[in-house]
Amino acid sequence: MDGLATGKGTCLKHFFAQLMAKWKIVVIFLAKFGIWGVGAAALLDSSSIPIPMDALLAVYVWNDKAHFWIYCLLAAGGSAIGGLVPYGLGRAGGELFLLKRVNRERFERMRTRFENQEFLAMLIPSMLPPPTPWKAFVFAAGVFEMRVAPFMLAVFCGRMVRWLALSLLVLKLGPGAVEVVEHHALTAAAVVGGLAAVGFAWWWVRRKRAGKTLED
């Protein structure tokens, strides 16, 4: 057990050294916010400045294991709030931006598909690790005028699931769990996507049955 603890401690030092080498200024800045730093980081990451959220969250969770769920909650909330920036840009002028790249017919097909399953269209990308183009989905949510409340709820729920799963891995494997998640990002995306497809199919069947019952 002592050897295991020593190994994880060494792993943490190495992991934190790598993080500081690339993001020293950001880490020092966020450290001043204390427990709120992870929420501020998520807000910046979602709104403007790309930040390695998984790595930062892993450090917070490993250093304060008992409150891992609070860090997930703050990070998910910060991400939902920060996402309003690219969402707002999409809502303000995104339609013209897209119409310069696709014709009107294709644009309307994209709108119809998004509106039919808008909650899942934001929930699933929010659950997936990089390199998922998350901001592209957020921008699209603004372009197709998804309501703000469902948008924020979808982002919050998706991020919460993602970071709770990561935190549990960190508690089990140490900060090196981030590398495991990144290495298996495509596998994770496939699994989550498959589960989401099954969930959507179940919802669709229930909806059709409910509609048939009302007609009868």
Backbone torsions as a table, in degrees:
resi	resn	phi	psi	omega
1	MET	NA	-40.5	179.4
2	ASP	-63.7	-39.2	179.4
3	GLY	-64.9	-38.7	179.1
4	LEU	-64.8	-44.3	179.6
5	ALA	-63.4	-40.3	179.2
6	THR	-64.9	-40.6	179.2
7	GLY	-62.7	-42.1	179.9
8	LYS	-69.6	-34.9	177.7
9	GLY	-64.6	-41.6	177.3
10	THR	-64.5	-40.9	178.4
11	CYS	-60.4	-42.5	179.9
12	LEU	-63.1	-43.6	-180.0
13	LYS	-61.5	-44.2	179.7
14	HIS	-64.5	-43.7	-179.2
15	PHE	-63.1	-45.6	-178.7
16	PHE	-67.4	-35.3	178.2
17	ALA	-63.7	-41.2	177.7
18	GLN	-64.9	-41.5	179.5
19	LEU	-63.2	-44.2	-179.9
20	MET	-66.3	-35.1	-179.0
21	ALA	-63.2	-35.7	-177.4
22	LYS	-94.8	-30.9	-170.9
23	TRP	-130.7	37.3	-174.0
24	LYS	-56.4	-49.4	-177.0
25	ILE	-62.7	-43.4	-179.3
26	VAL	-64.0	-45.4	-178.8
27	VAL	-62.0	-44.4	179.5
28	ILE	-63.1	-41.2	179.7
29	PHE	-63.9	-46.0	-177.3
30	LEU	-70.7	-28.3	179.9
31	ALA	-60.5	-26.8	-179.4
32	LYS	-69.8	-19.0	-179.5
33	PHE	-87.9	-5.9	-179.3
34	GLY	62.9	-135.1	-177.7
35	ILE	-62.4	-24.4	-179.7
36	TRP	-78.8	-8.9	-177.0
37	GLY	-59.6	-37.4	-178.6
38	VAL	-67.5	-34.4	176.2
39	GLY	-68.0	-41.1	178.2
40	ALA	-64.1	-39.5	179.2
41	ALA	-63.7	-43.8	179.9
42	ALA	-64.3	-37.7	178.2
43	LEU	-63.6	-45.6	178.4
44	LEU	-64.2	-42.7	-178.3
45	ASP	-62.0	-41.8	-177.7
46	SER	-77.0	-30.8	-174.1
47	SER	-91.3	-37.6	-171.0
48	SER	-154.2	-61.9	-171.1
49	ILE	-94.0	117.0	178.0
50	PRO	-63.5	127.1	-179.4
51	ILE	-131.0	141.7	179.1
52	PRO	-73.3	79.5	-173.2
53	MET	-60.4	-40.3	-178.8
54	ASP	-60.3	-42.7	-179.2
55	ALA	-66.4	-44.6	179.5
56	LEU	-63.6	-44.4	179.9
57	LEU	-62.1	-38.6	179.7
58	ALA	-60.0	-40.3	179.2
59	VAL	-67.1	-46.0	178.4
60	TYR	-58.0	-48.1	-176.8
61	VAL	-65.0	-43.5	-177.5
62	TRP	-66.0	-33.7	-179.0
63	ASN	-82.0	-15.3	-179.3
64	ASP	-146.3	68.8	-170.9
65	LYS	-59.8	-36.1	-175.2
66	ALA	-64.5	-25.4	-176.3
67	HIS	-111.3	28.5	-176.5
68	PHE	-57.2	-36.6	-177.4
69	TRP	-67.7	-29.7	177.7
70	ILE	-66.6	-41.2	178.9
71	TYR	-64.5	-38.8	177.2
72	CYS	-64.0	-42.4	-179.6
73	LEU	-63.0	-46.6	-179.9
74	LEU	-66.0	-41.4	179.7
75	ALA	-65.1	-42.3	179.0
76	ALA	-64.6	-42.1	178.1
77	GLY	-64.7	-43.9	178.3
78	GLY	-61.9	-38.9	179.3
79	SER	-65.8	-41.2	179.3
80	ALA	-64.6	-41.2	179.2
81	ILE	-69.6	-46.6	-179.8
82	GLY	-62.6	-32.0	179.5
83	GLY	-63.3	-16.4	179.2
84	LEU	-66.1	-20.5	179.7
85	VAL	-69.9	-59.5	176.5
86	PRO	-63.6	-30.9	175.5
87	TYR	-61.4	-46.0	-180.0
88	GLY	-64.5	-37.1	177.5
89	LEU	-64.0	-41.1	177.8
90	GLY	-64.5	-39.8	-178.8
91	ARG	-71.4	-32.7	-176.3
92	ALA	-75.8	-41.7	-176.6
93	GLY	-149.7	16.0	-175.8
94	GLY	-69.7	-29.7	-178.5
95	GLU	-62.5	-45.7	178.0
96	LEU	-62.8	-38.4	179.1
97	PHE	-60.7	-46.5	-178.8
98	LEU	-70.5	-37.2	-177.8
99	LEU	-67.3	-18.6	174.8
100	LYS	-76.3	-15.2	-175.5
101	ARG	-113.8	-21.7	176.7
102	VAL	-134.3	154.8	178.3
103	ASN	-76.5	168.1	-175.4
104	ARG	-60.8	-40.3	-178.0
105	GLU	-61.3	-46.4	179.3
106	ARG	-66.9	-36.7	178.3
107	PHE	-60.3	-44.2	-179.5
108	GLU	-67.1	-34.8	176.5
109	ARG	-65.5	-41.3	177.7
110	MET	-62.4	-42.1	179.2
111	ARG	-61.6	-44.4	-178.3
112	THR	-62.8	-45.1	179.8
113	ARG	-62.9	-41.1	-178.9
114	PHE	-66.9	-44.4	-177.3
115	GLU	-66.2	-29.6	-179.5
116	ASN	-71.3	-23.7	-178.3
117	GLN	-147.5	45.6	-173.0
118	GLU	-62.9	-37.2	-178.7
119	PHE	-63.6	-47.3	177.8
120	LEU	-65.5	-33.5	-179.8
121	ALA	-63.4	-24.1	175.4
122	MET	-100.4	-33.3	-178.1
123	LEU	-63.4	-48.9	-174.3
124	ILE	-64.0	-50.0	178.0
125	PRO	-61.0	-30.9	-180.0
126	SER	-70.4	-21.4	179.2
127	MET	-84.6	-22.3	-170.6
128	LEU	-87.3	145.3	177.9
129	PRO	-78.2	168.1	173.6
130	PRO	-56.9	149.5	12.3
131	PRO	-95.2	33.0	176.1
132	THR	-55.0	127.1	-179.8
133	PRO	-76.1	68.7	-171.5
134	TRP	-59.0	-43.6	-177.3
135	LYS	-63.7	-26.8	176.9
136	ALA	-65.7	-39.3	177.9
137	PHE	-69.1	-38.4	178.4
138	VAL	-63.5	-45.0	178.0
139	PHE	-58.7	-44.4	179.2
140	ALA	-62.8	-37.5	178.1
141	ALA	-60.2	-38.0	176.4
142	GLY	-70.0	-43.6	-179.7
143	VAL	-58.8	-44.2	-176.4
144	PHE	-91.1	13.6	170.1
145	GLU	57.2	45.1	171.7
146	MET	-63.7	138.5	-180.0
147	ARG	-63.1	146.4	-172.7
148	VAL	-61.7	-46.4	-176.4
149	ALA	-61.0	-50.8	176.8
150	PRO	-62.7	-34.8	178.0
151	PHE	-60.5	-51.4	-177.9
152	MET	-65.5	-37.2	178.8
153	LEU	-65.0	-42.4	180.0
154	ALA	-63.6	-44.2	179.0
155	VAL	-64.1	-46.5	-178.9
156	PHE	-59.3	-48.3	-178.1
157	CYS	-64.3	-44.2	-179.8
158	GLY	-62.8	-45.9	179.2
159	ARG	-65.7	-38.1	-179.5
160	MET	-62.2	-44.9	178.4
161	VAL	-62.3	-46.2	-178.5
162	ARG	-59.7	-48.5	-173.3
163	TRP	-80.6	-24.5	171.2
164	LEU	-66.0	-42.6	178.4
165	ALA	-62.6	-43.6	178.7
166	LEU	-63.0	-42.8	-178.9
167	SER	-61.9	-40.8	178.4
168	LEU	-63.7	-37.4	176.3
169	LEU	-67.1	-39.7	178.8
170	VAL	-63.8	-42.8	179.3
171	LEU	-62.9	-31.1	-178.6
172	LYS	-86.2	-43.2	-171.3
173	LEU	-108.9	-12.8	-174.6
174	GLY	93.2	179.4	-178.6
175	PRO	-58.2	-22.6	178.5
176	GLY	-61.9	-10.4	177.8
177	ALA	-60.9	-27.9	178.8
178	VAL	-59.9	-43.5	179.5
179	GLU	-66.0	-34.8	178.0
180	VAL	-64.3	-45.0	179.8
181	VAL	-63.0	-44.4	180.0
182	GLU	-64.0	-39.7	-179.0
183	HIS	-65.8	-34.0	-177.6
184	HIS	-108.0	29.8	-177.1
185	ALA	-60.0	-42.0	-178.8
186	LEU	-66.9	-38.5	177.4
187	THR	-64.2	-43.9	178.6
188	ALA	-61.4	-41.8	179.9
189	ALA	-62.6	-41.5	-179.9
190	ALA	-65.1	-43.0	-179.9
191	VAL	-64.1	-48.9	-179.8
192	VAL	-63.5	-42.5	179.1
193	GLY	-61.7	-41.0	178.2
194	GLY	-63.8	-44.4	177.9
195	LEU	-63.1	-39.1	179.3
196	ALA	-65.9	-39.3	179.0
197	ALA	-63.9	-41.9	177.5
198	VAL	-63.0	-43.7	178.9
199	GLY	-62.3	-41.7	179.6
200	PHE	-66.5	-40.8	179.1
201	ALA	-61.9	-41.7	178.1
202	TRP	-62.7	-43.7	179.1
203	TRP	-63.8	-40.7	-178.1
204	TRP	-65.2	-42.6	179.2
205	VAL	-63.2	-43.6	178.8
206	ARG	-62.7	-38.8	179.7
207	ARG	-64.8	-43.2	179.7
208	LYS	-64.7	-41.4	178.8
209	ARG	-65.4	-39.4	178.8
210	ALA	-64.6	-40.3	179.3
211	GLY	-66.2	-38.2	178.6
212	LYS	-66.8	-37.9	179.0
213	THR	-64.2	-40.2	179.6
214	LEU	-66.6	-36.8	179.4
215	GLU	-66.2	-38.4	179.5
216	ASP	-68.7	NA	NA
